[in-house]
Amino acid sequence: MKSSLEIAQEAHLRPIIEIADQCGILPEEIEPYGHFKAKICLTILDRLKDQPNGKMVLVTGITPTRLGEGKTLHTIGMAQTLALLGVKSCCVIRQPSMGPVFGIKGGATGGGYSQVLPMVDINLGLTGDIDKVTAAHNLLAAIIDNHILKGNELDIDPDQIFWKRVIDVNDRSLREIKIGLGGPQNGIPRDSGFEITAASEIMAILALASDIKDLRQRLGRIVVAQSNGEKRLISVDDLKVAGALTLILKDAIKPNLVQTYEGGPCFIHTGPFGNIAHGCSSLVADRIALKLFNVVLTEAGFGSDLGGEKFFNIKCRASGINPSAIILVCSVRALKRQGGVDELEASSPKAVESLRRGCSNLTHHIQNMSFFGRPVIVAVNQFEKDTPEELGIVEEEALKAGAFGASITRLFSEGGKGGIELAKLLMEAIKEDPEPISFTYDIVDSIEYKIRKIAHQAYNATDVNYSPQAQEDITRWTKFGYDTLPVCIAKTQLSISDDPNIIGLPSDNALSIDSIRLSAGAGFLYPIAGKVLTMPGLPATPNAKNMEYLPDGRIVGLY
């Protein structure tokens, strides 16, 4: 079979204005960026405000492995499948970060015959939204340091500045740095560092803002520092630059419209990671899609213990969005890896017992998502070496764990027609209107209680341990009245626990909280669990080394 890049480069793309017209988007509501991508003006929501919403379906997955599960693939592929069945549908996904694109994970546009196009443009910046987030974030960082240098009217404590800088590159050398060196003309020397742009609170805000006014208000609420003597917290509104940040982001808040391989619509917008942020695409993209389509498939980053949990407890709580069903994606070889075999053995049909052990991971994710009161449908992403016995085991274990149904899919190799059975199960599952969401915790619960509830439900943890810094943070945020915010726990995506080396279903494990940050503009607290990093590093052989732009204009090595 051809590679995803080859398939993408040979695809026949329709002009984006045709895709917009197909969606019911008016010419004055679309801003083309070239021939095959565009931004959608938020004025469309005013026009469609009385239009009833369609049904939303969340797509999430088991614990990720390097062997692949296919979460984005299924978000895209199922939109194609539903269209084949005559259902007016679309998908809403996040924009790829160039950190993983050039690092180890690769792009985030699906794959095979279930991908979004133009694949190269999407993976290499799309319409510049991530660059705008980077610019706004770093302008704020510069404003803070300039304020201290030029008199420090707000009495900011240089040792209590919470705002680092960001860049959309995996660069471990920038995690901890010293700035302001070289004399008084270069600023006040202090410790600082960089995070990846996807971890920026501004990225989280862009994904959760309901309109430009809400964006401006959220930006103003960002807390960047504490005053000397711990008397008060310093916000962006105190620094009087929320307006400037809004100007930088005025176009970035508009969702991007692209197309699937089979010519259907896809909204792609914002890129918060699920392991270090809330891992969901933008609220405005979801709302536009729900007004235009009968079924909308949206993804949440990494496993259900990360993006899936945050989708419900943070995004749905903030927006009122009420999904009708959940598709949980897994694969035989990924479950074998969760059962203890290495990556080579995971592709062998001999590892059946490891598959049965690994299904404990699948069972946990089904039960985690079932807690929210939605039917869970398991999509078993079929690979070439999977045997009927192995596929049957996964379907059997999924039903035993309480799934509404389970189906084998071939969306990568067959496109939309490879998911017909799954689509029929989905349409059956969403017939009834959904009940109110059963949230993991009440918003008025204490910080410790919220963390403990998530740790137990999503991470199968028996206890929570707090470092002295985390305990100090709890005291500080409670003192300033932020204890009633939801929590967005940052932890490794490679395990249900906070230890990336623990596979399958961990037991008798305690969640370790190192510190707790405040994202007042985004509207959540941000506990750091285990050794999770907000600035990834590059592997020994980065993807960037395999890429080339050939003289004839062809691109190789991008995936």
Buried (B, 14 or more C-beta within 10 A) or exposed (E): EEBBBEBBBEBEBBBBBEBBEBBBBEEEBBBBBEEBBBBBBBEBBEBBEEEEBBBBBBBBBBBBBEBBBBBBBBBBBBBBBBBBBEBBBBBBBBBBBBBBBBBBBBBBBBBBBBBBBBBBBBBBBBBBBBBBBBBBBBBBBEBBBEBBBEEBEBBBBBEBBBBBBBBBBBBEEBBEBEBBEEEEEEBEBBEBBBBBBBBBBBBBBBBBBBBBEBBBBBBBBBBBBBBBEEEBBBBBBBBEBBEBBBEBBEBBBBBBBBBBBBBBBBBBBBBBBBBBBBBBBBBBBBBBBBBBBBBBBBBBBBBBBBBBBBBBBBBBBBBEBBBBBBBBBBBBBBBBBBBBBEEEBBBEEEBBEBBBBBBBBBBBBBBBBBBBEBBBBBBBBBBEEBEEEBBEBBBEBBBEBEBBBBBBBBBBBBBBBBBBBBBBBBBBBBEEEBEEBEBBBEEEBEBBEBBBBBBBBBBBBEEBEBBEEBBEBBEBBBEBEBBBBBBBBBBBBBBBBBBBEBBBBBEEBBBBBBBBBBBBBBBBBBBBBBEBBBBBBBEEEBBBEEBEEEEEEEBBEBB
